Amino acid sequence: MTQPNLPENVARIIPGEPFSFHCHQKIDCFTNCCRQLDLALTPYDALRMRKATGLHSSELLRRFIIVEHDQQSSLPQFYLTMVNDGKASCIFVKPEGCSIYKHRPGACRTYPLGRATVKSAKQLEEFFVLLKEAHCHGFKERTLQTIESFSNAQGLASYNYFNDLVAEILQHEKIRAGMSLTPKQTQSYITALYDIDTFRSKLKEGTIAGAAALPENIFYDDEQLLRYAINWVKWFLFSE
């Protein structure tokens, strides 16, 4: 797999390679990483944020997620809303830390690691980087980590699993070739992946094109429903 060119403060790291890092409430930079950032959200992030807030997914989308779709991108992009406090702070950050910590987005869990997947020979290959930013003093701590130990401690397995499923859409050959979505395709993409409650209702009503008959339990299991939604989007966008 061809490796990308990386900035000075970003270094490739391999499984098993140790690095020193620990974040905690007593560190002097605590929550600095929750400000001045563009935090991209995945469908699984939205699912977990919905659980944390107790909001209907359409209300979560309206209040806390910014949707951007320009002519240069085939697919819309989704970002967490930031507070206009002069620091562009995350809307969920409090003096004591993250108010939705149990369900925080995958990018927050992964930091200071970065994980990317690249489709190669019809398979997804992953690679990791370590991001050392000046504002982060967690690297001065003596706690030794590896990709494996840090990922396990941060509960990243389910996030990575769903992100890899979505990567099959994001890196599909038609998307890479610059596929242009119709307004209907764009709205269906948003609804299926980021508005799971509305997607569930439409499935029950029988108004989702090409939807197969589903077992009743899928309507009460958000993760099963998201898996179905991801597969449905692949069919809806790329079947022709």
Secondary structure, 3 states (H helix, E strand, C coil): CCCCCCCCCEEEECCCCCEECCCCCCCCCCCHHHECCCCECCHHHHHHHHHHHCCCHHHHHHHHEEEECCCCCCCCEEEECEECCCCCEECCEECCEECCHHHCCHHHHHCCEEEEEEEECCEEEEEEEEECCCCCCHHHCCCEECHHHHHHHCCCHHHHHHHHHHHHHHCCHHHHCCCCCCHHHHHHHHHHHHCHHHHHHHHHHCCCCCCCCCCHHHHHCHHHHHHHHHHHHHHHHHCC
